[in-house]
Amino acid sequence: MAFYGLNPDLLAQCARKFAQAEQKFTNEQLEYLRQYYTVNKYPLSHDFQAIAKQWNIDDFHFNISLDYWFLGRRMAEQEIVERRDQGRIAAA
């Protein structure tokens, strides 16, 4: 059976970066990001800057961590969708 979904290596890399990014945030920050994600799954750099300003953080690496966090979260959702679809195909 051919695999036409996301590259498993890419998914693993995104999952690793997502986990590393999560370790850099406090529980309160993670809760805020999860709530923010429900409203805006595709934030832009100015959104990251607004979050950093709100948290009084002025660090380029912090913005990169935010980017990795949002990307990792989106990729995890996509992986769930693809696995569900593969399960339906296999069951048919």
mmCIF file as gemmi writes it, N, C-alpha and C atoms, coordinates in Angstrom:
data_model
loop_
_atom_site.group_PDB
_atom_site.id
_atom_site.type_symbol
_atom_site.label_atom_id
_atom_site.label_alt_id
_atom_site.label_comp_id
_atom_site.label_asym_id
_atom_site.label_entity_id
_atom_site.label_seq_id
_atom_site.pdbx_PDB_ins_code
_atom_site.Cartn_x
_atom_site.Cartn_y
_atom_site.Cartn_z
_atom_site.occupancy
_atom_site.B_iso_or_equiv
_atom_site.pdbx_formal_charge
_atom_site.auth_seq_id
_atom_site.auth_asym_id
_atom_site.pdbx_PDB_model_num
ATOM 1 N N . MET Axp A 1 ? 0.846 -1.176 0 1 0 ? 1 A 1
ATOM 2 C CA . MET Axp A 1 ? 0 0 0 1 0 ? 1 A 1
ATOM 3 C C . MET Axp A 1 ? 0.891 1.239 0 1 0 ? 1 A 1
ATOM 4 N N . ALA Axp A 2 ? 0.66 2.126 -0.91 1 0 ? 2 A 1
ATOM 5 C CA . ALA Axp A 2 ? 1.455 3.349 -1.012 1 0 ? 2 A 1
ATOM 6 C C . ALA Axp A 2 ? 0.996 4.361 0.035 1 0 ? 2 A 1
ATOM 7 N N . PHE Axp A 3 ? 1.939 5.131 0.524 1 0 ? 3 A 1
ATOM 8 C CA . PHE Axp A 3 ? 1.642 6.168 1.514 1 0 ? 3 A 1
ATOM 9 C C . PHE Axp A 3 ? 1.68 7.517 0.816 1 0 ? 3 A 1
ATOM 10 N N . TYR Axp A 4 ? 0.566 8.23 0.857 1 0 ? 4 A 1
ATOM 11 C CA . TYR Axp A 4 ? 0.484 9.52 0.177 1 0 ? 4 A 1
ATOM 12 C C . TYR Axp A 4 ? 0.313 10.687 1.141 1 0 ? 4 A 1
ATOM 13 N N . GLY Axp A 5 ? 0.394 10.422 2.419 1 0 ? 5 A 1
ATOM 14 C CA . GLY Axp A 5 ? 0.191 11.47 3.411 1 0 ? 5 A 1
ATOM 15 C C . GLY Axp A 5 ? 1.463 12.237 3.696 1 0 ? 5 A 1
ATOM 16 N N . LEU Axp A 6 ? 1.496 12.815 4.865 1 0 ? 6 A 1
ATOM 17 C CA . LEU Axp A 6 ? 2.663 13.582 5.29 1 0 ? 6 A 1
ATOM 18 C C . LEU Axp A 6 ? 3.859 12.672 5.494 1 0 ? 6 A 1
ATOM 19 N N . ASN Axp A 7 ? 5.022 13.188 5.239 1 0 ? 7 A 1
ATOM 20 C CA . ASN Axp A 7 ? 6.264 12.452 5.417 1 0 ? 7 A 1
ATOM 21 C C . ASN Axp A 7 ? 6.441 12.125 6.899 1 0 ? 7 A 1
ATOM 22 N N . PRO Axp A 8 ? 6.577 10.844 7.255 1 0 ? 8 A 1
ATOM 23 C CA . PRO Axp A 8 ? 6.738 10.473 8.666 1 0 ? 8 A 1
ATOM 24 C C . PRO Axp A 8 ? 7.957 11.12 9.317 1 0 ? 8 A 1
ATOM 25 N N . ASP Axp A 9 ? 9.024 11.335 8.553 1 0 ? 9 A 1
ATOM 26 C CA . ASP Axp A 9 ? 10.209 11.999 9.113 1 0 ? 9 A 1
ATOM 27 C C . ASP Axp A 9 ? 9.899 13.454 9.467 1 0 ? 9 A 1
ATOM 28 N N . LEU Axp A 10 ? 9.124 14.106 8.62 1 0 ? 10 A 1
ATOM 29 C CA . LEU Axp A 10 ? 8.718 15.481 8.897 1 0 ? 10 A 1
ATOM 30 C C . LEU Axp A 10 ? 7.845 15.538 10.148 1 0 ? 10 A 1
ATOM 31 N N . LEU Axp A 11 ? 6.923 14.594 10.266 1 0 ? 11 A 1
ATOM 32 C CA . LEU Axp A 11 ? 6.067 14.554 11.449 1 0 ? 11 A 1
ATOM 33 C C . LEU Axp A 11 ? 6.884 14.344 12.715 1 0 ? 11 A 1
ATOM 34 N N . ALA Axp A 12 ? 7.864 13.456 12.648 1 0 ? 12 A 1
ATOM 35 C CA . ALA Axp A 12 ? 8.714 13.198 13.814 1 0 ? 12 A 1
ATOM 36 C C . ALA Axp A 12 ? 9.521 14.438 14.183 1 0 ? 12 A 1
ATOM 37 N N . GLN Axp A 13 ? 10.04 15.126 13.187 1 0 ? 13 A 1
ATOM 38 C CA . GLN Axp A 13 ? 10.809 16.347 13.442 1 0 ? 13 A 1
ATOM 39 C C . GLN Axp A 13 ? 9.922 17.423 14.064 1 0 ? 13 A 1
ATOM 40 N N . CYS Axp A 14 ? 8.718 17.587 13.553 1 0 ? 14 A 1
ATOM 41 C CA . CYS Axp A 14 ? 7.796 18.578 14.111 1 0 ? 14 A 1
ATOM 42 C C . CYS Axp A 14 ? 7.395 18.209 15.534 1 0 ? 14 A 1
ATOM 43 N N . ALA Axp A 15 ? 7.173 16.931 15.782 1 0 ? 15 A 1
ATOM 44 C CA . ALA Axp A 15 ? 6.819 16.492 17.134 1 0 ? 15 A 1
ATOM 45 C C . ALA Axp A 15 ? 7.956 16.77 18.11 1 0 ? 15 A 1
ATOM 46 N N . ARG Axp A 16 ? 9.181 16.555 17.675 1 0 ? 16 A 1
ATOM 47 C CA . ARG Axp A 16 ? 10.342 16.81 18.538 1 0 ? 16 A 1
ATOM 48 C C . ARG Axp A 16 ? 10.464 18.301 18.849 1 0 ? 16 A 1
ATOM 49 N N . LYS Axp A 17 ? 10.326 19.136 17.828 1 0 ? 17 A 1
ATOM 50 C CA . LYS Axp A 17 ? 10.422 20.582 18.042 1 0 ? 17 A 1
ATOM 51 C C . LYS Axp A 17 ? 9.257 21.099 18.884 1 0 ? 17 A 1
ATOM 52 N N . PHE Axp A 18 ? 8.084 20.5 18.701 1 0 ? 18 A 1
ATOM 53 C CA . PHE Axp A 18 ? 6.921 20.868 19.503 1 0 ? 18 A 1
ATOM 54 C C . PHE Axp A 18 ? 7.179 20.55 20.974 1 0 ? 18 A 1
ATOM 55 N N . ALA Axp A 19 ? 7.712 19.364 21.245 1 0 ? 19 A 1
ATOM 56 C CA . ALA Axp A 19 ? 8.009 18.971 22.627 1 0 ? 19 A 1
ATOM 57 C C . ALA Axp A 19 ? 9.065 19.882 23.24 1 0 ? 19 A 1
ATOM 58 N N . GLN Axp A 20 ? 10.079 20.223 22.467 1 0 ? 20 A 1
ATOM 59 C CA . GLN Axp A 20 ? 11.118 21.127 22.97 1 0 ? 20 A 1
ATOM 60 C C . GLN Axp A 20 ? 10.543 22.51 23.258 1 0 ? 20 A 1
ATOM 61 N N . ALA Axp A 21 ? 9.658 22.971 22.397 1 0 ? 21 A 1
ATOM 62 C CA . ALA Axp A 21 ? 9.05 24.286 22.603 1 0 ? 21 A 1
ATOM 63 C C . ALA Axp A 21 ? 8.166 24.276 23.844 1 0 ? 21 A 1
ATOM 64 N N . GLU Axp A 22 ? 7.395 23.206 24.038 1 0 ? 22 A 1
ATOM 65 C CA . GLU Axp A 22 ? 6.517 23.133 25.207 1 0 ? 22 A 1
ATOM 66 C C . GLU Axp A 22 ? 7.303 23.199 26.505 1 0 ? 22 A 1
ATOM 67 N N . GLN Axp A 23 ? 8.504 22.664 26.523 1 0 ? 23 A 1
ATOM 68 C CA . GLN Axp A 23 ? 9.317 22.675 27.737 1 0 ? 23 A 1
ATOM 69 C C . GLN Axp A 23 ? 9.762 24.085 28.109 1 0 ? 23 A 1
ATOM 70 N N . LYS Axp A 24 ? 9.739 24.999 27.168 1 0 ? 24 A 1
ATOM 71 C CA . LYS Axp A 24 ? 10.199 26.368 27.424 1 0 ? 24 A 1
ATOM 72 C C . LYS Axp A 24 ? 9.102 27.258 28.008 1 0 ? 24 A 1
ATOM 73 N N . PHE Axp A 25 ? 7.867 26.779 28.013 1 0 ? 25 A 1
ATOM 74 C CA . PHE Axp A 25 ? 6.752 27.582 28.488 1 0 ? 25 A 1
ATOM 75 C C . PHE Axp A 25 ? 6.276 27.103 29.853 1 0 ? 25 A 1
ATOM 76 N N . THR Axp A 26 ? 5.717 28.039 30.614 1 0 ? 26 A 1
ATOM 77 C CA . THR Axp A 26 ? 5.111 27.677 31.896 1 0 ? 26 A 1
ATOM 78 C C . THR Axp A 26 ? 3.736 27.064 31.628 1 0 ? 26 A 1
ATOM 79 N N . ASN Axp A 27 ? 3.159 26.459 32.652 1 0 ? 27 A 1
ATOM 80 C CA . ASN Axp A 27 ? 1.818 25.886 32.5 1 0 ? 27 A 1
ATOM 81 C C . ASN Axp A 27 ? 0.795 26.957 32.13 1 0 ? 27 A 1
ATOM 82 N N . GLU Axp A 28 ? 0.924 28.133 32.723 1 0 ? 28 A 1
ATOM 83 C CA . GLU Axp A 28 ? 0 29.222 32.417 1 0 ? 28 A 1
ATOM 84 C C . GLU Axp A 28 ? 0.153 29.674 30.962 1 0 ? 28 A 1
ATOM 85 N N . GLN Axp A 29 ? 1.389 29.74 30.503 1 0 ? 29 A 1
ATOM 86 C CA . GLN Axp A 29 ? 1.624 30.127 29.114 1 0 ? 29 A 1
ATOM 87 C C . GLN Axp A 29 ? 1.071 29.078 28.157 1 0 ? 29 A 1
ATOM 88 N N . LEU Axp A 30 ? 1.255 27.803 28.491 1 0 ? 30 A 1
ATOM 89 C CA . LEU Axp A 30 ? 0.724 26.737 27.636 1 0 ? 30 A 1
ATOM 90 C C . LEU Axp A 30 ? -0.797 26.79 27.578 1 0 ? 30 A 1
ATOM 91 N N . GLU Axp A 31 ? -1.423 27.047 28.702 1 0 ? 31 A 1
ATOM 92 C CA . GLU Axp A 31 ? -2.881 27.158 28.716 1 0 ? 31 A 1
ATOM 93 C C . GLU Axp A 31 ? -3.331 28.32 27.827 1 0 ? 31 A 1
ATOM 94 N N . TYR Axp A 32 ? -2.633 29.437 27.922 1 0 ? 32 A 1
ATOM 95 C CA . TYR Axp A 32 ? -2.947 30.585 27.074 1 0 ? 32 A 1
ATOM 96 C C . TYR Axp A 32 ? -2.774 30.224 25.599 1 0 ? 32 A 1
ATOM 97 N N . LEU Axp A 33 ? -1.674 29.552 25.258 1 0 ? 33 A 1
ATOM 98 C CA . LEU Axp A 33 ? -1.428 29.181 23.862 1 0 ? 33 A 1
ATOM 99 C C . LEU Axp A 33 ? -2.498 28.226 23.349 1 0 ? 33 A 1
ATOM 100 N N . ARG Axp A 34 ? -2.919 27.286 24.177 1 0 ? 34 A 1
ATOM 101 C CA . ARG Axp A 34 ? -3.974 26.353 23.752 1 0 ? 34 A 1
ATOM 102 C C . ARG Axp A 34 ? -5.274 27.096 23.466 1 0 ? 34 A 1
ATOM 103 N N . GLN Axp A 35 ? -5.607 28.06 24.32 1 0 ? 35 A 1
ATOM 104 C CA . GLN Axp A 35 ? -6.815 28.853 24.086 1 0 ? 35 A 1
ATOM 105 C C . GLN Axp A 35 ? -6.653 29.73 22.843 1 0 ? 35 A 1
ATOM 106 N N . TYR Axp A 36 ? -5.492 30.331 22.693 1 0 ? 36 A 1
ATOM 107 C CA . TYR Axp A 36 ? -5.211 31.168 21.527 1 0 ? 36 A 1
ATOM 108 C C . TYR Axp A 36 ? -5.31 30.338 20.25 1 0 ? 36 A 1
ATOM 109 N N . TYR Axp A 37 ? -4.83 29.108 20.308 1 0 ? 37 A 1
ATOM 110 C CA . TYR Axp A 37 ? -4.834 28.221 19.144 1 0 ? 37 A 1
ATOM 111 C C . TYR Axp A 37 ? -6.254 27.941 18.667 1 0 ? 37 A 1
ATOM 112 N N . THR Axp A 38 ? -7.197 27.846 19.589 1 0 ? 38 A 1
ATOM 113 C CA . THR Axp A 38 ? -8.577 27.583 19.177 1 0 ? 38 A 1
ATOM 114 C C . THR Axp A 38 ? -9.15 28.739 18.36 1 0 ? 38 A 1
ATOM 115 N N . VAL Axp A 39 ? -8.615 29.941 18.567 1 0 ? 39 A 1
ATOM 116 C CA . VAL Axp A 39 ? -9.082 31.127 17.859 1 0 ? 39 A 1
ATOM 117 C C . VAL Axp A 39 ? -8.27 31.38 16.592 1 0 ? 39 A 1
ATOM 118 N N . ASN Axp A 40 ? -6.96 31.148 16.663 1 0 ? 40 A 1
ATOM 119 C CA . ASN Axp A 40 ? -6.068 31.474 15.547 1 0 ? 40 A 1
ATOM 120 C C . ASN Axp A 40 ? -5.017 30.377 15.392 1 0 ? 40 A 1
ATOM 121 N N . LYS Axp A 41 ? -5.252 29.459 14.47 1 0 ? 41 A 1
ATOM 122 C CA . LYS Axp A 41 ? -4.319 28.352 14.251 1 0 ? 41 A 1
ATOM 123 C C . LYS Axp A 41 ? -3.127 28.746 13.391 1 0 ? 41 A 1
ATOM 124 N N . TYR Axp A 42 ? -3.211 29.881 12.731 1 0 ? 42 A 1
ATOM 125 C CA . TYR Axp A 42 ? -2.152 30.318 11.822 1 0 ? 42 A 1
ATOM 126 C C . TYR Axp A 42 ? -1.687 31.736 12.163 1 0 ? 42 A 1
ATOM 127 N N . PRO Axp A 43 ? -1.109 31.917 13.344 1 0 ? 43 A 1
ATOM 128 C CA . PRO Axp A 43 ? -0.652 33.265 13.705 1 0 ? 43 A 1
ATOM 129 C C . PRO Axp A 43 ? 0.541 33.697 12.861 1 0 ? 43 A 1
ATOM 130 N N . LEU Axp A 44 ? 0.642 34.993 12.663 1 0 ? 44 A 1
ATOM 131 C CA . LEU Axp A 44 ? 1.756 35.577 11.922 1 0 ? 44 A 1
ATOM 132 C C . LEU Axp A 44 ? 2.787 36.121 12.899 1 0 ? 44 A 1
ATOM 133 N N . SER Axp A 45 ? 3.89 36.605 12.364 1 0 ? 45 A 1
ATOM 134 C CA . SER Axp A 45 ? 4.974 37.076 13.229 1 0 ? 45 A 1
ATOM 135 C C . SER Axp A 45 ? 4.522 38.214 14.138 1 0 ? 45 A 1
ATOM 136 N N . HIS Axp A 46 ? 3.645 39.086 13.655 1 0 ? 46 A 1
ATOM 137 C CA . HIS Axp A 46 ? 3.179 40.171 14.526 1 0 ? 46 A 1
ATOM 138 C C . HIS Axp A 46 ? 2.318 39.637 15.67 1 0 ? 46 A 1
ATOM 139 N N . ASP Axp A 47 ? 1.658 38.495 15.461 1 0 ? 47 A 1
ATOM 140 C CA . ASP Axp A 47 ? 0.917 37.861 16.552 1 0 ? 47 A 1
ATOM 141 C C . ASP Axp A 47 ? 1.878 37.332 17.613 1 0 ? 47 A 1
ATOM 142 N N . PHE Axp A 48 ? 2.978 36.728 17.161 1 0 ? 48 A 1
ATOM 143 C CA . PHE Axp A 48 ? 3.992 36.242 18.105 1 0 ? 48 A 1
ATOM 144 C C . PHE Axp A 48 ? 4.577 37.41 18.901 1 0 ? 48 A 1
ATOM 145 N N . GLN Axp A 49 ? 4.817 38.509 18.209 1 0 ? 49 A 1
ATOM 146 C CA . GLN Axp A 49 ? 5.368 39.686 18.89 1 0 ? 49 A 1
ATOM 147 C C . GLN Axp A 49 ? 4.386 40.237 19.916 1 0 ? 49 A 1
ATOM 148 N N . ALA Axp A 50 ? 3.103 40.196 19.601 1 0 ? 50 A 1
ATOM 149 C CA . ALA Axp A 50 ? 2.092 40.674 20.548 1 0 ? 50 A 1
ATOM 150 C C . ALA Axp A 50 ? 2.034 39.78 21.784 1 0 ? 50 A 1
ATOM 151 N N . ILE Axp A 51 ? 2.136 38.472 21.578 1 0 ? 51 A 1
ATOM 152 C CA . ILE Axp A 51 ? 2.154 37.544 22.714 1 0 ? 51 A 1
ATOM 153 C C . ILE Axp A 51 ? 3.384 37.801 23.566 1 0 ? 51 A 1
ATOM 154 N N . ALA Axp A 52 ? 4.531 37.938 22.931 1 0 ? 52 A 1
ATOM 155 C CA . ALA Axp A 52 ? 5.78 38.182 23.665 1 0 ? 52 A 1
ATOM 156 C C . ALA Axp A 52 ? 5.701 39.497 24.44 1 0 ? 52 A 1
ATOM 157 N N . LYS Axp A 53 ? 5.125 40.51 23.825 1 0 ? 53 A 1
ATOM 158 C CA . LYS Axp A 53 ? 4.993 41.803 24.506 1 0 ? 53 A 1
ATOM 159 C C . LYS Axp A 53 ? 4.057 41.679 25.702 1 0 ? 53 A 1
ATOM 160 N N . GLN Axp A 54 ? 2.981 40.938 25.533 1 0 ? 54 A 1
ATOM 161 C CA . GLN Axp A 54 ? 2.025 40.727 26.619 1 0 ? 54 A 1
ATOM 162 C C . GLN Axp A 54 ? 2.697 40.027 27.802 1 0 ? 54 A 1
ATOM 163 N N . TRP Axp A 55 ? 3.624 39.123 27.502 1 0 ? 55 A 1
ATOM 164 C CA . TRP Axp A 55 ? 4.319 38.373 28.555 1 0 ? 55 A 1
ATOM 165 C C . TRP Axp A 55 ? 5.635 39.045 28.96 1 0 ? 55 A 1
ATOM 166 N N . ASN Axp A 56 ? 5.898 40.232 28.441 1 0 ? 56 A 1
ATOM 167 C CA . ASN Axp A 56 ? 7.132 40.984 28.742 1 0 ? 56 A 1
ATOM 168 C C . ASN Axp A 56 ? 8.393 40.186 28.406 1 0 ? 56 A 1
ATOM 169 N N . ILE Axp A 57 ? 8.384 39.579 27.239 1 0 ? 57 A 1
ATOM 170 C CA . ILE Axp A 57 ? 9.534 38.798 26.779 1 0 ? 57 A 1
ATOM 171 C C . ILE Axp A 57 ? 10.019 39.411 25.471 1 0 ? 57 A 1
ATOM 172 N N . ASP Axp A 58 ? 11.291 39.737 25.423 1 0 ? 58 A 1
ATOM 173 C CA . ASP Axp A 58 ? 11.88 40.311 24.213 1 0 ? 58 A 1
ATOM 174 C C . ASP Axp A 58 ? 13.038 39.416 23.792 1 0 ? 58 A 1
ATOM 175 N N . ASP Axp A 59 ? 12.698 38.332 23.098 1 0 ? 59 A 1
ATOM 176 C CA . ASP Axp A 59 ? 13.705 37.337 22.746 1 0 ? 59 A 1
ATOM 177 C C . ASP Axp A 59 ? 13.34 36.71 21.403 1 0 ? 59 A 1
ATOM 178 N N . PHE Axp A 60 ? 14.25 36.773 20.461 1 0 ? 60 A 1
ATOM 179 C CA . PHE Axp A 60 ? 14.021 36.191 19.141 1 0 ? 60 A 1
ATOM 180 C C . PHE Axp A 60 ? 13.742 34.695 19.244 1 0 ? 60 A 1
ATOM 181 N N . HIS Axp A 61 ? 14.478 34.002 20.094 1 0 ? 61 A 1
ATOM 182 C CA . HIS Axp A 61 ? 14.311 32.554 20.238 1 0 ? 61 A 1
ATOM 183 C C . HIS Axp A 61 ? 12.935 32.201 20.809 1 0 ? 61 A 1
ATOM 184 N N . PHE Axp A 62 ? 12.387 33.094 21.599 1 0 ? 62 A 1
ATOM 185 C CA . PHE Axp A 62 ? 11.041 32.881 22.113 1 0 ? 62 A 1
ATOM 186 C C . PHE Axp A 62 ? 10.039 32.868 20.959 1 0 ? 62 A 1
ATOM 187 N N . ASN Axp A 63 ? 10.196 33.785 20.012 1 0 ? 63 A 1
ATOM 188 C CA . ASN Axp A 63 ? 9.311 33.808 18.842 1 0 ? 63 A 1
ATOM 189 C C . ASN Axp A 63 ? 9.446 32.529 18.026 1 0 ? 63 A 1
ATOM 190 N N . ILE Axp A 64 ? 10.656 32.025 17.905 1 0 ? 64 A 1
ATOM 191 C CA . ILE Axp A 64 ? 10.874 30.767 17.183 1 0 ? 64 A 1
ATOM 192 C C . ILE Axp A 64 ? 10.178 29.621 17.916 1 0 ? 64 A 1
ATOM 193 N N . SER Axp A 65 ? 10.268 29.611 19.236 1 0 ? 65 A 1
ATOM 194 C CA . SER Axp A 65 ? 9.591 28.575 20.022 1 0 ? 65 A 1
ATOM 195 C C . SER Axp A 65 ? 8.08 28.642 19.826 1 0 ? 65 A 1
ATOM 196 N N . LEU Axp A 66 ? 7.542 29.851 19.778 1 0 ? 66 A 1
ATOM 197 C CA . LEU Axp A 66 ? 6.109 29.997 19.507 1 0 ? 66 A 1
ATOM 198 C C . LEU Axp A 66 ? 5.758 29.433 18.135 1 0 ? 66 A 1
ATOM 199 N N . ASP Axp A 67 ? 6.577 29.742 17.15 1 0 ? 67 A 1
ATOM 200 C CA . ASP Axp A 67 ? 6.347 29.24 15.798 1 0 ? 67 A 1
ATOM 201 C C . ASP Axp A 67 ? 6.372 27.714 15.776 1 0 ? 67 A 1
ATOM 202 N N . TYR Axp A 68 ? 7.37 27.114 16.417 1 0 ? 68 A 1
ATOM 203 C CA . TYR Axp A 68 ? 7.455 25.653 16.488 1 0 ? 68 A 1
ATOM 204 C C . TYR Axp A 68 ? 6.249 25.066 17.208 1 0 ? 68 A 1
ATOM 205 N N . TRP Axp A 69 ? 5.792 25.748 18.262 1 0 ? 69 A 1
ATOM 206 C CA . TRP Axp A 69 ? 4.655 25.236 19.018 1 0 ? 69 A 1
ATOM 207 C C . TRP Axp A 69 ? 3.408 25.189 18.138 1 0 ? 69 A 1
ATOM 208 N N . PHE Axp A 70 ? 3.122 26.291 17.44 1 0 ? 70 A 1
ATOM 209 C CA . PHE Axp A 70 ? 1.927 26.327 16.593 1 0 ? 70 A 1
ATOM 210 C C . PHE Axp A 70 ? 2.038 25.356 15.421 1 0 ? 70 A 1
ATOM 211 N N . LEU Axp A 71 ? 3.212 25.279 14.807 1 0 ? 71 A 1
ATOM 212 C CA . LEU Axp A 71 ? 3.407 24.332 13.709 1 0 ? 71 A 1
ATOM 213 C C . LEU Axp A 71 ? 3.234 22.899 14.203 1 0 ? 71 A 1
ATOM 214 N N . GLY Axp A 72 ? 3.841 22.577 15.322 1 0 ? 72 A 1
ATOM 215 C CA . GLY Axp A 72 ? 3.724 21.228 15.871 1 0 ? 72 A 1
ATOM 216 C C . GLY Axp A 72 ? 2.294 20.865 16.199 1 0 ? 72 A 1
ATOM 217 N N . ARG Axp A 73 ? 1.562 21.809 16.731 1 0 ? 73 A 1
ATOM 218 C CA . ARG Axp A 73 ? 0.157 21.558 17.067 1 0 ? 73 A 1
ATOM 219 C C . ARG Axp A 73 ? -0.665 21.282 15.808 1 0 ? 73 A 1
ATOM 220 N N . ARG Axp A 74 ? -0.439 22.082 14.761 1 0 ? 74 A 1
ATOM 221 C CA . ARG Axp A 74 ? -1.163 21.864 13.499 1 0 ? 74 A 1
ATOM 222 C C . ARG Axp A 74 ? -0.797 20.522 12.872 1 0 ? 74 A 1
ATOM 223 N N . MET Axp A 75 ? 0.485 20.179 12.899 1 0 ? 75 A 1
ATOM 224 C CA . MET Axp A 75 ? 0.927 18.913 12.304 1 0 ? 75 A 1
ATOM 225 C C . MET Axp A 75 ? 0.346 17.725 13.068 1 0 ? 75 A 1
ATOM 226 N N . ALA Axp A 76 ? 0.253 17.833 14.382 1 0 ? 76 A 1
ATOM 227 C CA . ALA Axp A 76 ? -0.333 16.753 15.18 1 0 ? 76 A 1
ATOM 228 C C . ALA Axp A 76 ? -1.8 16.553 14.805 1 0 ? 76 A 1
ATOM 229 N N . GLU Axp A 77 ? -2.518 17.636 14.617 1 0 ? 77 A 1
ATOM 230 C CA . GLU Axp A 77 ? -3.916 17.529 14.188 1 0 ? 77 A 1
ATOM 231 C C . GLU Axp A 77 ? -4.019 16.881 12.812 1 0 ? 77 A 1
ATOM 232 N N . GLN Axp A 78 ? -3.139 17.283 11.906 1 0 ? 78 A 1
ATOM 233 C CA . GLN Axp A 78 ? -3.159 16.711 10.562 1 0 ? 78 A 1
ATOM 234 C C . GLN Axp A 78 ? -2.84 15.226 10.596 1 0 ? 78 A 1
ATOM 235 N N . GLU Axp A 79 ? -1.91 14.834 11.448 1 0 ? 79 A 1
ATOM 236 C CA . GLU Axp A 79 ? -1.557 13.42 11.563 1 0 ? 79 A 1
ATOM 237 C C . GLU Axp A 79 ? -2.756 12.611 12.05 1 0 ? 79 A 1
ATOM 238 N N . ILE Axp A 80 ? -3.506 13.146 12.987 1 0 ? 80 A 1
ATOM 239 C CA . ILE Axp A 80 ? -4.698 12.451 13.481 1 0 ? 80 A 1
ATOM 240 C C . ILE Axp A 80 ? -5.701 12.259 12.355 1 0 ? 80 A 1
ATOM 241 N N . VAL Axp A 81 ? -5.914 13.286 11.561 1 0 ? 81 A 1
ATOM 242 C CA . VAL Axp A 81 ? -6.846 13.201 10.435 1 0 ? 81 A 1
ATOM 243 C C . VAL Axp A 81 ? -6.384 12.142 9.443 1 0 ? 81 A 1
ATOM 244 N N . GLU Axp A 82 ? -5.091 12.138 9.121 1 0 ? 82 A 1
ATOM 245 C CA . GLU Axp A 82 ? -4.581 11.17 8.148 1 0 ? 82 A 1
ATOM 246 C C . GLU Axp A 82 ? -4.677 9.743 8.673 1 0 ? 82 A 1
ATOM 247 N N . ARG Axp A 83 ? -4.383 9.535 9.941 1 0 ? 83 A 1
ATOM 248 C CA . ARG Axp A 83 ? -4.493 8.181 10.506 1 0 ? 83 A 1
ATOM 249 C C . ARG Axp A 83 ? -5.94 7.705 10.503 1 0 ? 83 A 1
ATOM 250 N N . ARG Axp A 84 ? -6.861 8.611 10.779 1 0 ? 84 A 1
ATOM 251 C CA . ARG Axp A 84 ? -8.276 8.26 10.753 1 0 ? 84 A 1
ATOM 252 C C . ARG Axp A 84 ? -8.681 7.858 9.335 1 0 ? 84 A 1
ATOM 253 N N . ASP Axp A 85 ? -8.231 8.637 8.349 1 0 ? 85 A 1
ATOM 254 C CA . ASP Axp A 85 ? -8.547 8.323 6.956 1 0 ? 85 A 1
ATOM 255 C C . ASP Axp A 85 ? -7.934 6.995 6.533 1 0 ? 85 A 1
ATOM 256 N N . GLN Axp A 86 ? -6.695 6.734 6.947 1 0 ? 86 A 1
ATOM 257 C CA . GLN Axp A 86 ? -6.046 5.465 6.615 1 0 ? 86 A 1
ATOM 258 C C . GLN Axp A 86 ? -6.79 4.299 7.25 1 0 ? 86 A 1
ATOM 259 N N . GLY Axp A 87 ? -7.294 4.508 8.459 1 0 ? 87 A 1
ATOM 260 C CA . GLY Axp A 87 ? -8.073 3.463 9.122 1 0 ? 87 A 1
ATOM 261 C C . GLY Axp A 87 ? -9.355 3.159 8.38 1 0 ? 87 A 1
ATOM 262 N N . ARG Axp A 88 ? -10.007 4.193 7.879 1 0 ? 88 A 1
ATOM 263 C CA . ARG Axp A 88 ? -11.237 3.998 7.107 1 0 ? 88 A 1
ATOM 264 C C . ARG Axp A 88 ? -10.953 3.25 5.812 1 0 ? 88 A 1
ATOM 265 N N . ILE Axp A 89 ? -9.846 3.61 5.161 1 0 ? 89 A 1
ATOM 266 C CA . ILE Axp A 89 ? -9.484 2.942 3.905 1 0 ? 89 A 1
ATOM 267 C C . ILE Axp A 89 ? -9.157 1.482 4.166 1 0 ? 89 A 1
ATOM 268 N N . ALA Axp A 90 ? -8.412 1.218 5.232 1 0 ? 90 A 1
ATOM 269 C CA . ALA Axp A 90 ? -8.032 -0.158 5.554 1 0 ? 90 A 1
ATOM 270 C C . ALA Axp A 90 ? -9.25 -0.992 5.935 1 0 ? 90 A 1
ATOM 271 N N . ALA Axp A 91 ? -10.233 -0.366 6.573 1 0 ? 91 A 1
ATOM 272 C CA . ALA Axp A 91 ? -11.427 -1.092 6.994 1 0 ? 91 A 1
ATOM 273 C C . ALA Axp A 91 ? -12.356 -1.391 5.822 1 0 ? 91 A 1
ATOM 274 N N . ALA Axp A 92 ? -12.239 -0.629 4.754 1 0 ? 92 A 1
ATOM 275 C CA . ALA Axp A 92 ? -13.142 -0.802 3.606 1 0 ? 92 A 1
ATOM 276 C C . ALA Axp A 92 ? -12.807 -2.004 2.781 1 0 ? 92 A 1
